[in-house]
């Protein structure tokens, strides 16, 4: 089943194909599509995972960082 991701980047709607074998999750796929380097982001996520007790801290950080980068309305479309 093909998967597509729809999102808004800097107030412009976008849609891309998603392949699980190429990207770990949809956030890495949309960052790659826009040419954004996630090195610092991924190292911070690892630090949060080591220090926090639940997954909500990582999720909140991810949502805030991607909003800061200009992303919004990120979700999968199943075809």
N, C-alpha and C positions, 0 to 999 in steps of 0.2 A: 504494500500500500504506500503510495507516494505521500510524502509530507511536505508541506510548505509552511513557511513562517511569514506572518504579516506583522509589520511594526511601523512605527512612525519615528523618523530620524530628523531632528531639527524641523519639525512641523511639516514634513513631506512624507506621505505614506509610501511604504516600500513593501515588496513581497519577493522572497527568495526561496529556492529549493533547499531542503535539509536532508543530509545524509548522516546517519548515526555513525557510520564507519569513518567519516572524515572529521567530525566534530564531537566533542564530549557532550555538549548541550546546546540549546538554541541560542544562548547568550554568546557563546564563543563563535557560533556561525554568523550572527548578525554583526559582531565586532569585526570579523574577518571580511565580511562583505563591504564594510565601510572603511576598511584599512586601519583599524584602531589596534594599537599594540596593548595587549593585556598582561604583560609581564609583571608590572607592579601590582595590578589588581589581583592576579592569581597568587602572588606571594602573600599579599594581605589576607586573602581568603584562607590560605593554609594556616596562617597565624591565628585567625579567628577560630578556625576549626579545632586547633589544638587547645585553645584557652576557654572556649565556650562549652556549656553543657548541653545545649540544644541546637537544633538546626535553624531556629528562628533568627539567631544572631547573624548567621551567614546569609540567610534569605533577605533580612533587612539591609545588610551591607550591600548585597548585590543590587537590590532594587534602588537604593540611594545612589550608588555609583553609576549605574546605567542611566538613571534620570539625569545625573550631573553631566554625563557624556552627551546627552541630547536624545536618548531613546525613550519611547513611551509606547503604550498599547501593544505589547509584545505577546503574541500567542500563536499556537499551531493551527493550521488548517488541514483537516484530513480530507482527502479526495477519494 
